[in-house]
Amino acid sequence: METDGELIAASCADPRAFAAVFDRHYDAIAAFLRRRLERALADELASETFLQAFDGRARFDRARADARPWLYGIAANLLRGHRRSEERRLRAYARAAVPAGEAGAYDEVEARLDAAASGRALATALASLGPGERDALLLHAWTDLSYEQIAEALEIPVGTVRSRLHRARGIVRELLAASGEAVGEPTTAGGLTPAREENR
């Protein structure tokens, strides 16, 4: 199978080759954006991510086999224009009761209430992070990028990724502990999962 670098190189001569990069990575980029923005805006930014990637494909380092860090970086840059929207969404979620339609059968209500409370505490903690810490933490928790790939995506040194993650984890742990919630990181479902090891 051709690497992303090979496909992007080929797309400079034959633009149709870029479709394989789109097919390979669109769902992951869109899913990442949907966790941070309302679906319609997330889908719009996912499309814009690939438009910008296509327009800038001649500058892509073709020696890189995986285009995901580059694509996540473009998506993160686009998100910077929507920081207030993301923070409002997190704070609104933190204030919300159990979402409409979430209450099910009686024996599920208690579990759903517990999950909603955990989600609210986590949303409050995430909203309290600075943009750099939040970007690093969510790329770490919601993608399978290595520290080096997160550094590439955010165009910062690996040491900065480590320090941002360290600060973000400390803030989230402190706020979740204060709220009585378990300590961990965001999962794809918006809940908590144990933090991954830092020595990757």
C-alpha positions as CSV (number, residue, x, y, z in Angstrom):
1,M,0.0,0.0,0.0
2,E,1.3,3.5,-0.8
3,T,2.2,5.7,2.0
4,D,0.5,9.1,2.5
5,G,3.7,10.8,1.4
6,E,3.7,8.8,-1.8
7,L,0.1,9.6,-2.5
8,I,0.6,13.3,-1.8
9,A,3.7,13.3,-4.1
10,A,1.7,11.6,-6.8
11,S,-1.2,14.1,-6.3
12,C,1.1,17.0,-7.4
13,A,1.1,15.4,-10.9
14,D,-2.3,13.8,-10.7
15,P,-4.6,15.6,-8.2
16,R,-7.0,12.6,-8.2
17,A,-4.4,10.7,-6.1
18,F,-5.2,13.0,-3.2
19,A,-8.6,11.4,-2.9
20,A,-7.0,8.3,-1.3
21,V,-5.6,10.6,1.5
22,F,-9.0,12.1,2.0
23,D,-10.6,8.6,2.1
24,R,-8.0,7.4,4.5
25,H,-8.2,10.2,7.1
26,Y,-11.4,12.2,6.7
27,D,-13.4,10.2,9.3
28,A,-10.7,10.6,12.0
29,I,-10.3,14.4,11.4
30,A,-14.1,14.9,11.3
31,A,-14.5,12.8,14.5
32,F,-11.9,14.9,16.3
33,L,-13.5,18.1,15.3
34,R,-17.0,16.9,16.2
35,R,-15.9,16.2,19.8
36,R,-15.0,19.9,20.0
37,L,-17.6,21.7,17.9
38,E,-21.2,21.2,16.9
39,R,-21.5,18.7,14.1
40,A,-22.3,21.1,11.2
41,L,-19.4,23.4,12.0
42,A,-17.1,20.4,12.6
43,D,-18.0,18.9,9.2
44,E,-17.4,22.3,7.6
45,L,-13.9,22.6,9.2
46,A,-13.1,19.0,8.3
47,S,-13.8,19.8,4.7
48,E,-11.7,23.0,5.0
49,T,-8.9,21.0,6.5
50,F,-8.7,18.8,3.4
51,L,-9.0,21.8,1.1
52,Q,-6.1,23.5,2.8
53,A,-4.1,20.3,2.8
54,F,-4.8,19.9,-1.0
55,D,-3.8,23.5,-1.7
56,G,-0.6,23.1,0.4
57,R,0.3,19.5,-0.7
58,A,3.4,20.7,-2.6
59,R,4.9,21.8,0.8
60,F,4.2,18.4,2.5
61,D,7.4,16.5,3.5
62,R,7.0,13.5,1.3
63,A,9.4,11.5,3.4
64,R,6.7,11.3,6.0
65,A,4.7,8.2,5.6
66,D,1.7,9.4,7.7
67,A,-0.1,12.6,7.0
68,R,-2.3,12.5,10.1
69,P,-0.1,14.9,12.2
70,W,-0.1,17.4,9.4
71,L,-3.9,17.1,9.0
72,Y,-4.5,17.3,12.7
73,G,-2.3,20.4,12.7
74,I,-4.4,22.1,10.0
75,A,-7.6,21.2,11.9
76,A,-6.1,22.6,15.2
77,N,-5.2,25.8,13.4
78,L,-8.8,26.1,12.1
79,L,-10.1,25.4,15.6
80,R,-8.2,28.4,16.9
81,G,-10.7,30.6,15.1
82,H,-13.5,28.9,17.0
83,R,-12.0,28.9,20.5
84,R,-14.9,30.9,22.1
85,S,-17.4,28.6,20.5
86,E,-15.7,25.6,22.0
87,E,-15.3,27.1,25.4
88,R,-19.0,28.2,25.4
89,R,-20.0,24.6,24.4
90,L,-17.9,23.1,27.2
91,R,-19.3,25.5,29.8
92,A,-22.9,25.0,28.6
93,Y,-22.4,21.2,28.8
94,A,-21.0,21.6,32.3
95,R,-24.1,23.5,33.4
96,A,-26.5,21.2,31.7
97,A,-28.6,18.5,33.4
98,V,-29.0,15.1,31.8
99,P,-29.4,15.8,28.1
100,A,-32.9,15.5,26.6
101,G,-33.7,12.0,25.6
102,E,-31.0,10.5,27.8
103,A,-33.2,9.2,30.5
104,G,-34.1,5.6,29.8
105,A,-35.6,2.8,31.8
106,Y,-35.6,3.2,35.6
107,D,-32.7,0.9,36.2
108,E,-30.5,2.9,33.8
109,V,-31.3,6.3,35.2
110,E,-28.8,6.2,38.1
111,A,-25.9,5.2,35.8
112,R,-26.9,7.9,33.3
113,L,-27.0,10.5,36.0
114,D,-23.5,9.4,37.2
115,A,-22.2,9.6,33.6
116,A,-23.7,13.1,33.1
117,A,-22.2,14.4,36.4
118,S,-18.7,13.0,35.3
119,G,-19.1,14.6,31.9
120,R,-20.0,18.0,33.4
121,A,-17.0,17.9,35.7
122,L,-14.7,17.0,32.8
123,A,-16.2,19.7,30.6
124,T,-15.6,22.3,33.3
125,A,-12.0,21.1,33.7
126,L,-11.4,21.2,29.9
127,A,-12.9,24.7,29.7
128,S,-10.5,25.9,32.3
129,L,-7.4,24.9,30.4
130,G,-5.5,27.3,28.2
131,P,-5.9,26.7,24.4
132,G,-2.4,25.2,24.1
133,E,-2.9,22.7,27.0
134,R,-6.4,21.8,25.7
135,D,-5.1,21.1,22.2
136,A,-2.3,18.9,23.4
137,L,-4.4,17.0,25.9
138,L,-7.3,16.3,23.4
139,L,-4.9,15.3,20.6
140,H,-3.2,12.9,23.1
141,A,-6.5,11.5,24.5
142,W,-8.6,11.4,21.3
143,T,-6.1,10.3,18.7
144,D,-3.4,7.7,18.7
145,L,-0.6,10.2,17.8
146,S,2.7,9.9,19.5
147,Y,4.2,12.9,21.4
148,E,6.4,13.5,18.3
149,Q,3.4,13.5,16.0
150,I,1.5,15.9,18.4
151,A,4.5,18.2,18.3
152,E,4.4,18.0,14.5
153,A,0.7,18.7,14.4
154,L,1.0,21.7,16.7
155,E,4.3,22.9,15.3
156,I,5.9,23.0,18.7
157,P,8.9,21.1,20.2
158,V,8.3,17.7,21.8
159,G,9.4,19.1,25.2
160,T,6.6,21.7,24.9
161,V,4.1,18.9,24.3
162,R,5.3,17.1,27.4
163,S,5.1,20.3,29.5
164,R,1.7,21.2,28.2
165,L,0.4,17.7,28.9
166,H,1.9,17.7,32.4
167,R,0.3,21.1,33.2
168,A,-3.1,20.0,31.6
169,R,-3.1,16.7,33.6
170,G,-2.4,18.6,36.8
171,I,-5.2,21.1,36.3
172,V,-7.7,18.4,35.3
173,R,-6.7,16.1,38.1
174,E,-7.1,19.0,40.6
175,L,-10.4,20.1,39.3
176,L,-11.8,16.6,39.1
177,A,-10.5,15.7,42.6
178,A,-12.2,18.8,43.9
179,S,-15.5,17.7,42.3
180,G,-15.1,14.2,43.7
181,E,-14.7,12.6,40.2
182,A,-12.2,9.9,39.2
183,V,-8.9,11.2,37.7
184,G,-8.1,10.4,34.1
185,E,-8.3,11.8,30.6
186,P,-11.1,12.3,28.0
187,T,-12.1,9.2,26.1
188,T,-13.8,9.1,22.7
189,A,-17.1,9.0,24.5
190,G,-16.3,12.1,26.5
191,G,-15.8,10.2,29.8
192,L,-12.6,9.3,31.6
193,T,-9.9,6.8,30.9
194,P,-6.6,6.3,32.7
195,A,-3.8,8.6,31.4
196,R,-1.4,7.0,29.0
197,E,2.2,6.7,29.9
198,E,4.4,9.7,29.1
199,N,7.5,7.9,28.0
200,R,6.4,7.0,24.5
